[in-house]
Amino acid sequence: MTFPHSSSRLLFVAGLLLGALPALAQDAGRVTPMTPDIVESYDQVLPSADFIRREAMVPMRDGTKLYTVIVMKKGTKDGPILLSRSPYDAHGSTHRVASQRIVDILEAMDAEFAEDGYIRVYQDIRGMHRSEGEYVMNRPIVGPLNDTDIDESTDAYDTIDWLVKNVPESNGKVGIIGSSYLGFTTLMAEINPHPALKAAVPESPMVDGWMGDDWFHNGAFRVSSLDYALGQAFNKGDGGGEFALGGGDQYTRYLKAGSVADFVKMLGIEDVPGVRKFLENPAYTDFWSLQAVDKWLAARPLTVPTMIELGQWDQEDSYGGPAVYRALEPKDKKNNMVSLVIGPWRHSGANHGGYDLGALTFTGDTAREWRVRYVKPFFDHWLKGAPDPHTPPVLTYATGINEWEESPRWPMGSAKPLYLAADGAASFDRPAAAGHDDYVSDPAHPVPFIPRPINMDDATQWKPWLVHDQRFVSDRPDVAVWQTAPLDKPVHIMGAPEVELFASTTGTDSDWVVKLIDVYPNDVPEDAVQGAKPSMAGYELPVGIEIFRGRYARSFAEPAPLTPGAVEHYSWTLPNVDHVFLPGHRIMVQVQSSLFPLYDRNPQTYVDNIMYAQPEDYQKATQGIWRGGSTASAVVLPVVE
């Protein structure tokens, strides 16, 4: 819960700094009952602290003031400013624990900067926490969807302008960094950027909420988006902000609720603005396409050196980073202004420990390696005048062999189709004869995305789900499986595998989920014998998982029913990866028609607005996956020979 500005700071002093009151009394003279209890910065309260902490209400061009926290080591002079603009509480980000050391109060990712003379700044975006104004989730830029004179771009400009004029310890140069929503605000700062903005690191940025970030993936709706929209709507401390569902298996709870609209009605959240946006805009109309940040950036000059980062197993924003890279890279004529980083991490994992993910173990702290070896030198060069570190155009971590790789471009691999064949085989040779494999998809028994019981609020389930062993569904009759023979040589892929699926259904709508999987040999590795990790003998490691909603086969903006029995051609991409399938491993492809309750169920009967599907619309359908001949389904791998 948050509090109005003055009372929160009163609690801050009363709750954390009582030990400093005698010193304050001595410095301020006699304390009377009306002596103000509000102080302006840590250095006034904790004289022995190694840092200064200031709070400011920074004015925007429309008069709205945004709460901003400025933190630096004592004695800082000519320090560059490193800014993050956040909806997640700037106060908390600069006060993790009560401590007199700067490295304790800031986020883990800030340690290297805080100790080296950087001035760290966090700001609450308008309408959130201690900032004034109204909050609009992923506020569009001024234009067709925003008829005001302000957006996150103008707010970033005004903030930077104020900082360089009002922080005397700075050298006048500003960098911006942040992950997820903060990745979105980082990119927004690059639209009509302030001249003092010299470098940007958008991490796992929210870029296109319909195509593949957060809210939808290729038209399939992420049910967890409702929880986020509700939480953001009440983030000012007005009460509420959580689903009143109690404990238990969310698979059962969401299944019982019915459609998305039925679930929303059950919770009584129909009037929450963010929720209404989802219910009323299920297709990729101008409402979503005109919000796509990569399109905004593509229409503007590239003036700010940018390092784009994402996790290979980012469970929330796998689409945005590569989309921005595709938008900016053609403008980078000398190949030295834009770089792309893909690490072996979950969403925002680059800002935490990078030793492992789920059952996987890497060679050391990969996240810290990136921050120290690449991010810090990148900012040092552009903000402090340090020597050019020659940031690689592309930096990726090759999972399977656990090595960092530097590349001149992305993708690096060349297209090599892995075809689905008869008898559950997968082959690099195209089958001559056409055929199909069938399964029955029943919306009453959807395929779970992780083993039950499911609780998407449980971080231990949610954060590593994209690397979860897929054997828990491999034997389900509604999951079709193909795999290669054991490989006799490595298969190294660098890029986004492309799905070319030929499929039919007896229904009039359908979802298609494709998984690319690395199947480990069925023997026990040494670390499992020693108990260091769960055994990966026979492990089915997802390299990429993605969904496609069938109604959008011909147009994302104008959905249409499928023709029962007709073979449709669907094309989409899996997430970008750098992965090596080792000798002795197999490459597996799984296809299914639900991934629940991560995504809402497709009723398999076409309705105009799928959010409002009725109970009678949910019908079984026989799904046909076609292979060989002119309908040769394949996953096209970006193979590095």
ZAKETI-858958 format. One record per residue: x, y, z of N, C-alpha, C in turn. Coordinates in steps of 0.001 Angstrom, whole numbers, plus 500000, padded with zeros to 6 digits. Each point is the difference from the previous one (the first is absolute). Layout:
N
XYZXYZXYZ
...
END
This chain:
641
500847498806500000499153501194500000500878501238500000
499636501004499241500747501247499981499237501068500762
500677501109500314499421501060500796500237501336499303
499176501002500322500288501338499479501412500405500366
500558500888499190501429500308500081500453500375501408
499337500954500638500492500490501281499923498944501078
498889499252500064499875499003501058500951498847499800
500285499641498745500924498899499768501387500353500496
500383501229499790501329500394500451500044500102501520
498861500348500618499937499980501449500224498588500522
499336499015499344500204498605500395501438499575499754
500559500491498894501395499671499664500934500386501138
499831501238500507500859500467501083499697499257501285
498704499896500312499634499402501280500370498535500066
499811499293498883500206498563500029501423499555499844
500830500792499299501330499525499654501137500755500663
499757501218500419501119500848500369499876500595501396
499326499313500919499833500530501349501337500243500667
500965499150499668501307500149500625500694501295499636
499564500639498923500656501228499569499389501248500619
498844499862500703499334501183500527500835500785501001
500745499364500906500836500796500890500980500880499233
500597499469498938500935500805499212499285501165499337
498773499711499503499234501072499399499682501094501010
499621499558501209499656500971501031501196500876500336
501167499379500073501202500756500330500315501017498915
499817499578498713500326500898498896498962501108499860
498746499686500251498937500946499714499657500890501182
500605499751501128499653500783501178498860499354500759
499326500769500797498945499454500864498838499480499159
499554498775500307498886499386499290498699500379500684
499081500569499252498673500338500520498983499035499416
498785499938500555498973499094499447499686500269498537
500252501220499508499683500329498614501212499968499082
501149499486500509501170499865499131499686499007498876
500183500374498724499677499075498902500766498686500119
499319498892499715500608498678500097500432499471498633
499976500862498993500339499568498646501402500492499658
500816499097499473501349500364499579500095499830498493
501037500549499398500089500043498551500925498961499395
500911499406500770500887499005499408500689499195501085
500474498814499623500664499112500947501229500647500638
500747500787499239501245500519500548499747500930501175
498793500583500068499658500813501153499692499131501215
499489498801499763499535499143501089501070499017500442
500790499506499063501033499018500311501361500581499617
500598500756500870501264500664499653501111499040499620
499947498769500504501071499052499696499746499199498731
498854500232499327499717499284498755501011500406498926
500215499094499037500973500307498946499328500611498775
498735500423500137499266500503498852499117501178500373
499542500678498958499011501065500100498744499524499280
498866500253500610498719499643499379499088501219500045
499557500458498829499107501144499915498674499590499372
498963500689500381498692499823499389499576501320499377
499367499932498843499548501213499330498699499715499275
499158501016499905498801499950499168500321500790498735
500311499277498939500500500616498772498826500439499126
499948501269499613498858500501499219500094499602498531
498867499573499442499885499731498574499419501230499303
499976499983498679499581501177499231498541500373500230
499177499046500462498597500326500267499751500341501468
501074500115500795499872500355501401499953498826500944
499793498787499490499997498808500839501401499764500560
500058499582501263501292499770500637500196498506500270
501197499510499663500304498579500125501034499775501099
499685499057500883500882499668501125501270499350499474
501139500553500404501305499583499475500985499872501146
500742498889500021501006499761501036501379500019499350
500916500737500602501362500167499484500968499461501050
500809499018499627500919499356500936501407500013499413
500989500328500852501394499990499544500916499797501193
501213499573499733501016499912501047500369501411500460
500286500130501272500489501287500486501314500343499301
500150501258499676501208500458499332499949499905498493
498844499558499440499886499880498548500143501363499331
500810500052498950500163501193499183500055499587498536
499355500775499152499986499721498559499569498564499712
498986499561500695499514498640499805498899499937498954
499973498962499191498899499838499046498732499557500726
498874500326499429498700499633500560499504498746499303
499564499032500786499390498785499466498559499956500492
499069500129499068498582500207500301499186498744499726
499000499762500859498975498985499747498642500607500333
499042499836499095498648500526500224499053498829500159
499305499944501153499371498762500439498557500183500466
499145498973499775498684499988500643500014499209501313
501189499535500421500085499030501096500596500551501294
499924501305500233500381500600501274501478500368500057
500286501227499626501368500509500023500567500020501410
499151500266500976500469500012501389500548498628500383
499251498943499696500447498660500352501259499581499272
500139500450498747501181499638499223501264500660500524
499851501056500791501161500691500560500063499857501512
499271499021500511500020499760501440499633498539500258
500799499090499432499705498572500175500061499606501459
501020500473500704500151499741501433500520501275500652
499819500099501324500563501128500739501484499732500212
500833500778499332501434499760500060500740501317499796
501249500019500385500845501165499772500926499808498803
499793498899499241500814499725498815499133500113498755
500503500701499012499227500233498785499690498699499266
500916499042500051499776498742499275498893499176500635
499650500299501255498925499261500666498628500564499658
499907501321499875498679500593499832499508499923498564
500913499839499022499610499972498600499799498569499505
499436499882498809499817498690499384501360499369499710
500016498665499891501260499288499781500703500461498727
499231500304498964500590500410498721500737501337500101
499743500770501077500587501335500126501370500006500665
500426498881500558501195499995500849501229500550499278
500262499504498796501211500417499291499983501502499685
498816500542499725499878501420499682500105500859501259
499336499575501061499966500791501228501388500194500584
500851498988499857501344500076500576500982500759499108
499537500395498810500925500627499055499547501395499585
499371500708500910499731501403499758498790500322499160
499159499012499707498768500285499280498960500571500959
499155500858499476498880500549500758498756499223499571
499491499189500910498885499110499661498683500700500291
499111500028498999498722500691500121498864499056499638
499025499922500894498758499267499734498835500977500077
499012499807499125498840500885499992498714499199499850
498979500370500766498653499463499799499378500684498791
499539499210499018499324500613498862498692500623500465
499433500863499179498828500757500445498840499086500372
499353500390501104498848499261500491500328498818500877
501274499680500186500378498823500780500725500401501278
499617499337501087500647500167501302500018501463500425
501151500645500067500060501349500564499984501103498949
499835499607498746499934501006498937498572500478499784
499883501242499533498699500568499675499565499524498614
498759500365499657499500499717498667499205498722499915
499616499645498774499199498810499741500845498939499299
499817498767500443500735498874499417499232499418498822
500673499805498883499472499269498854500997498902499674
499551498751500043500900498867499796500588500044498589
501346499995499934500701500093498718499464501174499173
500021501161500609499457501217499377500557500178498588
499130500100498980500484500209498622500639501374499840
500823500123498959500579501304499704498903500938499491
500284501297500085499060501002499506499699499707498531
498708499874499686499615499641498641498585499467499965
499711499070499107498623499522499823499366499412501266
500797499369500851499456499393501214500205500857501241
500598501167499827500302500867501137499864501450499537
498876500631500360499737501367499537500466501055500992
500878499618500951500577500967500917501336500482499448
500697500786500794501329500469499609501110499293500760
499639498935500736501016499321500814499934498494499771
501158499368500143500097498547499988501262499625500766
500372498745499992501196499599500745501272500560499363
499935500320498721501146500617499336500215501429500490
498922500775500049500142501382500477500358500032501479
499445499070500781500339499961501428501474499668500199
500529499085499188501428499685500098500837501217499623
499614500702498954500728501197499567500019501043501117
498827500263500574499908501025501045500773499592501247
499975498714500311500751499504501163501498500196499798
500501499597498844501432500139499713500401501468500004
499151500835499429500303501431499970500139500556501420
499107499582500891500054500469501390501244499456500704
500302498731499773501131499375500701501325500680499653
500247500239498727501298500568499626500140501450500471
498875500650500292500033501380500481499972500097501523
499609498912500690499767500095501441500775498982500830
500843499209499382500876499091500750501425500491499779
500520500820500897501301500637499764501163499025499937
499824498798500539501087499023499984500136499290498654
499080500235499059500011499251498739500898500645498966
500396499202498992500796500517498887499130500380498806
498676499945500201499081500406498945499670498920498995
500495498774500220499708498894499088499101498988500705
499034499471499237498986499124500582499910498711499193
499927498876500722499664498715499418498687499539500601
499305499100499318498742499480500521499987498494499847
499447499326501015499998498540500023498753499522500721
499546498811499665498876499421500719499450498794499282
499311499145500769499481498743499475498484499959500043
499408499334499012498565499766499923499275501319499756
499148500461500931499358501293499824501057501101499952
501057499847500800501097500968499976500771499925498686
499956498831499338500554499901498654499178500809499011
498679499988500184499105500827499191500304501478500187
500117500454501261500284501421500222501408500371499539
500921499044500022501338500259499450499922500285498508
499256499180499271499847500229498562499257501299499721
499025500325500834499248501233499794500906501231500101
501017499911500861500931501127500134500795500238498720
500073498979499127500756500128498749499180500618498870
498714500227500247499150500656499013500077501506500246
500528500731499063500281501435500188500830500205501268
501191499408500067500765499974501249500592501352500362
500195500199501288500700501185500495501460499922499560
500626501118499663501408499960499564500951499400501029
499644500054501283500880499458501039499913498483500106
499002499387499337499872498542500043501020499393499043
500987499302500545501132499522499210500023498492499777
499227499221500772500037498539499848498775499399500667
499557498846499485498804499342500529500179498493499993
499489499351501063499991498536500079498584499550500354
499140499790498983498675499435500259500114498487500189
499512499517501141500077498576500318498597499396499948
499870498876499323498707499306499893498860500992499822
500084500919499041499023501090499942498622499542499539
498970500628500564498631499836499521499872500842498735
499768499363498867500028500699498712498682499880499253
499502498788499841498735499774499298499200498986500802
499036500495500758499255499156500935499066499010499354
499786500112498697499118499047499320500789498932499257
501063500400499328500734499040499189500768498985500835
500524500415501166500777499009500734500546500438501335
499572501171500503500437500453501319498799500103500935
500070499320501112499089500179501125498550499599499760
499244500772499196498551499814500017499516498893499066
500501499979498787499606498996499010501267499448499350
499892498794499454501039499460499121499299499493498747
500257500670498882499356499629498737498493499828500172
499407500882500799498553500024500171499462499214501170
500782499107500586499541499232501157500219500836501259
498964500118500827500029500907501150500613499325501221
500897500732500657500625499532501239499126500398501181
499447499017500672499056500254501084500650500786501137
501295499795500222500692500712501069500022501508499773
499707500451498766499950501429499713498938500697500839
498927499296500318498937500588500811500518500356501381
500788499118500568500568500235501328500885501235499973
500807500135498960500898501150499894499202501296499864
499017500002499098499206501212499785499280500408501271
499503499030500744499310500298501253500964500573501020
501173499396500121500984500488500956500450501408499693
500212500311498702500418501345499620498897501027500258
498746499585499825498888500928500192499888500463501441
500475499197500943499884500341501411501348500300500634
500993500331499175501351500154500513500217501288500789
498988500871500035500123501224500771499585499797501447
499652498760500374499663499733501390498538500212500311
499122499874498985498583500227500225499267498747500476
500741498931500249499366498750500386499828499104498796
499815498708500237499810499065498901501314499697499317
499899499598498736501191499742499228500415498553499969
499208499116500612500323498585499988498731499194499752
500170498856499335498881499092499821499657499363501344
498740500056500386499572499386501259499605498557499733
500997499173499682499728498625499588500387498956501031
500767500424501017500477499006500942501070499132499374
500292498870500634501018499100499479499413499002499028
500759498940499764499505498939499138500580500044498601
499564499043499196500519499800498648499334500981499040
500788500887499394499435500972499071499482499338498728
500513498847499659499468499255498855498514499741500210
499654499468501161498597499716500309499183501275500101
500572501025500623499259501232500244499663500718498693
500981500122499108499746500672498728499083499162499107
500139498699500048499156499122499190498542500133500427
499772500040501283498637500121500528499384501342499635
500816501049499918499469501337499732499404500117498607
500585499324499012499501500080498636500852500907499141
499368500907499260500728500902499112500691501095500805
500817500793499311500666501121500661498967500976500549
498965500311499221498960500921500469499265499437501209
499760498701500019499345499381501151500874500117501245
501285499808499832500932500102501127500027501437500524
500067500953499080500009501412500386498714500361500750
498877499512499508498722500280500651499944499384501383
500524498792500136500011499331501297500763500817501029
501071500670499565500818500797500910499476501420500176
499061500415499149499463501339500107500970501085499572
500839499702498982501014500975499583499754500466498566
498742499956499555499696500373498620500353501444499676
499980500869501004500195501422499744501439500473500194
500927499104500322501411500389500095500495500321498589
500530501199499768500343500405498624500904499020499265
501045499523500671500895499067499326499310498716499603
499082499524500824499245498787499699499079500235498812
499351501149499955499095500305498898500757500040498665
501229500498500020500793500040498773500175498601499417
500235499026500869500168498621499526498687499447499443
498911500199500748498719499436499600499504500577498684
500254501273499779499433500680498844500898499963498772
501235499547500159500949500045498882500761498685499859
499301498917499674500703498712499885500800499843498715
499760500823498976500705499887498723501053501097499878
500890499854499020501112500933499802499542501170499132
499088500780500533499531501201499327500959501151500281
499622501199499529500839501165500250500219500236501487
499062499551500812500158500189501447501321499420500482
500381498826499468501260499373500402501145500368499058
499780499968498711501111500202499061500587501404500114
499172500997500327500509501359500148500689500223501344
499972498980500865500733500066501259501357499311499924
500304499359498892501219499202499887501237500899499995
500837499867501013501147500892500178501016499826498874
500159498791499484500971499799498924499616500803498760
498711500151499758499560500809498859500302501475500250
499823500467501234500344501396500320501491500249499760
500838499065500457501444500181499865500444499909498543
499357499127499240500368499842498592499762501281499208
499070500825500468499647501218499269500855501196500383
501006499793500876500799501116500493501493499720499808
500812501050499985501449499794499860500573499278501216
501083499305499782500730499362501091501090500965500465
499877500492501232500984500954500517500618499562501317
499411499007500659500482499580501317500587498596499899
501274499797500343500557498641500039499168499108500923
499642498817499503499014499173500698500469498556500083
499973499450501218500275498588500217498696499338500450
499452499131499151498716499338500267500266498636500621
499350499723501114500233498715500692498694499252500188
500062498667499925498871499144500358500516498647500439
499151499274500685500328498645500414499516498993498980
500788498963499791499609498961499046498711499316500426
499773499918501309498779499399500517499186501057500748
499791501140499345499209501079500582498526499605499940
499400499795501160498625499505500057498963501110499875
500451501264499780499053501106499904500192500853498744
501242500351499667500241500935498897501094499480499073
499724498923499318500992499421499097499976500650498624
498924500706499682499833500550498650500688501354499817
499892500865501007500328501409499824501431500305499640
500973499412500711501395500303499744500416499748498562
499769498792499465500354499755498597499229500885499028
498751500351500319499225500880499121500642501384499925
500472500509501136500682501291500008501316499909499239
500718498896500169501250499814499260499744500041498492
498939499313499561499673500008498568499646501411499518
499384500803500883499612501353499621501198500940499922
500964499820500894501120500933500100501217499604499174
500225498715499822501231499540499367500227500583498610
498973500135499144500250500594498672500517501433500059
499768500698501104500472501376500149501454500059500466
500518498870500472501349499945500581501019499715498895
500323501014499223500796499811498788501408499483500283
500582500372501151501349499558500327500000498798500948
498813499492500347499869498832500868500646500220501367
499868501241500514500607500304501297499078500776500936
498729500145499616499046500759500817498969499111500683
499749498826499445498963499110500528500594498632500246
499758499457501161500429498628500277498851499225500626
500017498707499777498977499089500514500668498977500901
499424499796501188500526499027500958498904499001500340
500307498718499883499081498938500427500756499106500971
499558500006501243500656499206501034499135498840500458
500551499087500785499282498777500405499096500243501206
499111500988499879499278500489501161498503499952499804
499292500105501116498552500218499994499760501508499900
498752500417500091499657501417499902500702500801501091
500710501038499598500771500872500901501093499259500754
500329498796499575501029499220500682501378500609499914
500240500864499022501313500622499844500343500917501159
499008500406500766500228500902501125500159499277501327
500061498686499938500113499202501226501141498997499834
499981498920500754501019498978499841499765499178498751
501068499700499265499866499264498754500723498673499995
500010499334501161500697498718500101499204498861499376
498663500086500086499192498876499547498599500472499658
499223499093499452498589500235499729499313498645500016
499096499814500955499360498701500128501038498916500195
499943498958499189500945498888500109501331500287499318
500115501122499293501213500310499255501021500712500883
501261499679499811501101500672500687500963500545498959
500437501249500192500910500643499062501388500143500631
500938500496499222501372500123500492500182501361500652
499709500080501279500148501250500734498753500854499933
500126501228500518498890500944500031499949500728498662
499236499445499073499944500553498648499418501413499985
499074500286500908499394501333500028501021501051500430
500745499699501047501011500957500452501104500145498963
500350498908499328501000500083498937499573501018498949
498746499948499595499507500953499005500051501424500533
499538500195501221499962501354500555501405500596500135
500966499186500450501345500507500267500822500122498719
499918498995499130500857499963498818499458500803498820
498691500260500005499419500652498827499197501260500337
499079499920500955499146501161500276500797501148500604
500778499712501014500753501056500669500978500682499018
500807499263499237500875500675499022499226500786498940
498829499507499625499154500704499025499614501374500534
499480500045501220499632501284500587501237500854500296
501079499367500472501219500769500293500481500750498762
499929499345498865500469500633498758499131501198499627
498685499813499995499111501039499520499728501092501037
500156499676501287499656500968501045501214500580500722
501134499286499949501174500464500739501215500236499104
499852499719498716501124500209499098501062498931500071
499670498830500540500955498890500071500276499460498595
501090499252499842500316499448498674498849499169499439
499926499955498691498953499243499317500170498510500296
499000499354500627500127498571500298499682499120498801
499640500632498867499635499251498793498921498968500337
498892500497500517498856499154500339499611499154498795
499913498686500157499671499161498842498604500308499482
499815499983498684498662500227499446498971499022500541
500431498756500212499120498981500583500798499181500993
499423499829501182500603499166501038498952499002500455
500307498711499864499053498961500407500732498922500788
499239499308500820500556498918500805499505498686499413
500916499196499503499637498733499367499688498966501074
498714499790500250499607498960500950500235498642499354
500272499041500821500410498680499512501499499830500138
500753501050499624501453499964500190500460501073500993
499073500883500420500270501003501035501211500878499679
499886500734498886501069500916499598499392501288499458
500610501139500334499627501265499388500535500039498569
499198500558499084500398500125498608499726501425499515
500978500579499301499845501320499403499805499829498502
499015500737499443499650499845498590499814501360499348
500157500079498690499846501286499302498556500368499694
499082499033500079498614500256499612499097498949500652
498689500187499813499014499021500490498818499984499045
499532498800499620500484498677500412501283499623499277
500694499004500561501233499514499401499773498731499189
498972499234500355499788498716499357499310500106498654
500127498941499217499314499879498712498855498996500130
498925500253499258498777499209500136500219498536499614
499628499111500906500075498562499749498755499346500595
499032499611499161498743499460500514500191498636500677
499378499867501157499872498703500658498559499560499794
499804498970499168498666499606499569499374498995500965
498687500101500139499238498981500708499713498869499017
500257498779500434499877498846499106499098498945500627
499855498873499292499124498922500469500595499316501219
499126499358500775500396499178501146500753500794501073
499648501280500145500591500803501065501438500392499768
500471499883498759501386500357499699500088501464499575
501149500594500259500335501328499490501291499875499227
500083500676498847501140499793499115500311501277499239
501281500174499650500399501112499146499731499695498527
499561498778499706499612499623498642498488500166499844
499579500703498962498578500259499772499285498707499597
498936499619500720499270498784499625499297500178498655
500089499012499157499380500094498674498497499786500071
499591499045500817498580499662500073499292500866501035
498795500468499636499214500808500924499218499103500957
499748500507501181499209499282500991499657500942501135
499359499472501029499683500849501147499865499152501251
500219500635501122499811499387501309498925500783500736
499078499286500647498844500635500621500016499850501513
499400500967500660499709499889501425498717500774500282
499362499698501109498762500676500386500321501031501072
499627501236499742500172501083500959498665500272500675
499991499921501318498776500179500777500167501200500930
499259501094499778500129501164500885499651499711501454
499291498912500244499683499632501381501195499378500711
501014499611499231501212499387500568501241500584499317
500232501294500134501131500631499302501343499514500532
501021500123499158501353499582500370500599501052500941
500441499619501192500596500985500908501380500432499515
500404501236500336501309500475499554501108499604500962
499661499681501241500919499412500971499207498969500794
500665499106500707499258498994500764499096500632501052
498870499392500211499068500460501024500438499496501382
499594500719501061499173501212500036500788501218499537
499285500935499358500627501162499382499676501257500802
501037500780500262499835501297500640500965500972499323
499484500795499074500860500910499241500548501135500858
499471500164501215500544500995500925501215499470500755
500248498709499896501143499375500662501225500162499103
500950500805500455501182500288499176500783498744499662
500000499014500881500753498772499733499384499217498843
498711500209499735499367499393498831500121500897498775
499769501297500187499867500904498866501335500319499335
501008500314500772501249500491499409500699498971499110
500057498709500380500731499053499150499111499124499119
498732500366499794499102499043499359500426499655498581
500671500917499308500372499733498610501115498965499855
500628499591501100501002498935499917499518498735500701
498702499918500287499485498840500718499995498754499116
500397498888500556500020498706499317498615499702499405
499964499783498685498719499810499310499499498563500018
500677499118500708499515498624500077498653499890500690
499624501055500746498727499915500719498791500030499056
500194500387498724498898499976499035500307499154498773
501198499466499868500388499300498767499107498815499675
499444499387501025499186498805499774498506500293499959
499611501252500080498577500328499895499516499731498572
498800499479499849499502499717498643499709501256499184
499905501178500668499740501239499265501272500815499789
501162499346500099501282500615499689500689499122498961
500231500538498809500657499243498932501508500223500087
500774498919499788501443500040500247500760499410498809
501076500707499598500938499507499003501414500246500522
500932499084499711501377500226500429500978499324499053
501216500540499984501054499445499166500609498776500671
500808499292499241500888499000500596501069500737500797
500731499317500882501096500676500710500955500657499008
500381501222500260500857500753499088501416499436500001
500619499958498839501385499538499922500985501165499954
499472501243499920500847501194500064499168501137500571
500644501047500493499251501109500587499148500714498950
498866500517500452499169500884499187499910501322500757
500628501033499441500103501305500661499036500961499308
499065500582500755499045500940499418500186501379500629
499925501038499160500151501389500454498985500863499266
498868500230500631498935500778499393498666499573500558
498942500348499306498645499634500410499502498863499111
499841498787500521499428498920499190498617500394499478
499715499631498762498736500365499366499102498776499873
498759500162500387499016498924499887499292500117498662
499998498917499243499205499889498776499066498808500216
498794500295500447499068498952500414498831499916499033
499757498791499507498809499712499215499069499186500891
498806500531500258499126499352500964498541500176499609
499193499063500438498553500056499780499290499764501322
498749500396500065499189499792501191498558499757499593
499279499235500799498569499807499761499196501144500597
500671500897500726499331501169500555500081501181499047
499632501164500513500077501222499191500989501011500587
500704499616501035501095500787500553500896499034500755
501254500373500185500921499098500682501247500751500413
500616499567501085501336500450500367501001498926499629
501206500441499653501092499087499673501219500396500823
500501499066500769501188500200500825501097499096499463
501153500581499707501141499219499517501160500172500974
500627498880500345501149499999500906501193499363499292
501139500680500053501268499435499535500770499567501236
500407498714500045500497499401501240501324499289499764
500905500148500959501274499276500027499830498814500957
500033498788499450499813498794500815501363499452500402
500256499971501293501285499539500515500082498476499961
501204499454499872500151498538500087499487499485501344
499546498780500002499382499442501203501036499341500910
501035500759500337500964499516500980500205501100501039
500555499651501130500047500896501148501330500737500037
500004501339499906501253500750500067500564500023501413
501279500355500080500705499930501281499399500926501050
499598501233499597499506500931501009498716499497500637
499199499217499246498787499444500584500329498908501010
501029499222499705500428498956500933500439500621501320
500671501167499899500477500677501198498913500825500675
498813500067499395498891500696500623499990501493499793
500860500529499087500064501441499808498770500533499271
499446499202499100498848500409499207499126498776499743
498732500243499661499183498866499561500622499360498765
499846498697499882500569499306498845499371500507498714
500843500186498976499499500386498691500018498823499033
500072498804500542499908498815499155498629499972499328
500006500007498674498749499974499252499230501303500024
500582501055500539499312501293500155499571500540498643
498797500521499921499496500631498789499994501509500228
501105500639499597500214501418500250499381500842498888
499043500868500323499452500881498962501042501030499563
500253500059498719500860501032499432499136501188499583
498769499732499613499059501057499657498582499486499999
499082500800500534498572499675500024499236501241499557
499059499826499060499175501141499599498655499519499475
499006500887500105498617499692499642499548500873498846
498999499528499262499386500769498920498493499736500030
499207501064499974498534499869500000499509499922498565
499322498887499669499676499669498619499173501020499259
499115500696500670499124500970499352500775501117499295
501296500123500327500818501049499402500899499462498882
499644498852499427500827499392498956500179500936498807
498973500778499669500064500869498820500242501462500352
499588500423501188500147501399500383499959500125501511
500991500697500553499975500244501439498925501020500373
499683500902499088499035501057500296498561499555499787
499790499054499074498646499575499660499893498481500113
499672499509501194499891498551500183498851499428499177
500123498719499690498964499331499213499925498540500427
498817499379499858499883498587500371500808499110499071
500450498880500538500672498983499206498961499110499333
500370499446498862499112499074499302500249498592500517
498989499346500578500212498654500546500573499056498946
501048499300500369500621499018499124501010500572499025
500027501306499805500930500604499044501394500104500611
501005499753499170501382500105500461500447501460499860
500371500597501127500470501381500024501519500011500206
500626501030499447501434500186500187500212501115501011
500665499696501112500282500971501051501511500225500077
500391501268500141501421500334500138500187500937501180
500923499672500866500392500907501077501378499581500489
500570500785500900501346499716500479499992499637501476
500964499190500384500283499716501398500988501054500508
500220500077501293500936501007500528501416499828499451
500750501109499992501389500001499543500890499251500989
500887499156499468500847499175500855501384499842499392
500948499716500874501316499486499614500153498700500776
499863498882499301499977498708500694500691498939499163
500689499093500682500668498885499346499371498687500466
499410499265499040499540498635500262501223499094499862
500398499357501065501250499246500021499840498600499415
501106499386499560499942498610499539499413499097501087
499193499050499572499321499111500941498650500525500429
499750501311499853498690500583500293499080499797498798
498713500173500235499018499993498929499331501373499926
499494500351498823499198501216499838498547499570499883
499167500542500854498587499636500054499129501204499659
498873499729499365498954500995499769498699499471500593
499362500819500810498679499671500522498996501014499473
498790499518499683498904500863499566498772499675500831
499315501032500470498790499836500793499102501197499746
498808500020500591499036501064499705499555500782501223
500739499900501083499723500813501188501262500066500837
500082501061500810501121500211500916499402500753501185
499360499253500879499064500547500980500548499893501418
499682500945500873499206501211499800500837501224499634
501215499786499494500800501138499549499234500780498940
499426499288499028499172500610498972498554499556500166
499076500899499661498588499634500059499722498872499020
498987499217500290499643498882499118499330500505498722
500356499405498897499275500240498762498767499102500016
498788500549499802498811499134500041499932499030498832
500787500278498960500049499173498796498724500117499172
499140500929500431498865500467499214500196501497499821
499954500480498768500277501419499768498896500868500586
500395500998500779499099501038500493500662501338499694
499202501032499797500541501292499575501018500546500994
499670499977501275500934500432501040500241498814500913
501167499400499866500305498763500718499989500196501512
500180501237500446499989500266501437498639499669500621
498951500074499175498643499804500504499406498656499578
500823499015499711499506498676499614499070499435501073
498950499336499553499008499406500902500313498522500237
499467499418501086500323498595500302499755499056498832
498916500230499236499688499089498897500969500140498827
500799501072499990500967500186498921501215499095500144
500275499518501190501193499186500254499725498557499581
500603499607498879499724498693499408501290499258499672
499952498681500095501126499176499566500223500175498500
501242499806499586500322500036498570501124499023499719
499943499394498826501088499130499554500987500838499193
501246499993500450501039500826499400500905499117499136
500258500447498787500893499280499111501270500787499742
501153499373500251501293500616499711500535499320498751
500165500771498925500333499445498702501504500024499776
500467498990499296501441499829499788500246499448498598
501138500392499435500420499472498705499274500628498819
500550499770498832499396500485498764499900501510499979
498852500497499534499788501446499918499549500600501328
499758499166500989499593500471501334501009499490501032
501254500345499770501090499489500838500225500934501193
499427499658501128500212500793501210501450499873500450
500546501110500481501405500001500417500235501121501001
501071499838500774500568501100500772501323500328499323
500096501212499479501182500400499240501040500530500984
501102499273500122501030500336500971501054500916499385
500425501051500723501086500869499517501357499383500351
500472499090499170501159499167500311501299500692499590
500954499988500912501359500461499713500821498774499644
500453499928498779500735498807499560501412500014500582
END
